[in-house]
């Protein structure tokens, strides 16, 4: 006699942390390398707003991109957030952006593209030395992204 199949495990929940509007500068095109087409996108600033985290994006970070092929780009962004009371949080945000070749080319030229046609998901790691924010060091997060011509909108969710 066959035993009943076990119930599917409950997935972890998500809690909204914050929305980041990250302003970006002109891309620096490195060109086709053995790993793929490389670009560096300067991070020039931005804002952070949410129920648990608010502040600004400190200018000086960058997004190091590799277009693996014309429909898939790997993103590796590194930058700093600053809370209103001056505490700093380091962000290392890895992401995948996928869409049809025409839409990805339009994004790369800085043209607007309907966000619904692009798969843009990320897994940001937030770390800090600030005692008030130390709990972030022990949390994992995921997020969604939308690329606009002059900024990137990132919504970060903590995994419960």
ABEGO torsion letter per residue (X at the ends): XBBBBBBBBBBBBBBBABBBBBBBBBBBBAEBBAAEBBBBBBBAEEBBBBAABBEBBBBGBBBBBBBABAABBBBBBBBBBBBAAGBBBBBBBBBBBBBBAAAAAAAAAGBBBBAAABBBBBBBBBBBABAAAAAAAABBBBBBBBBBAABBBBBBBBBX
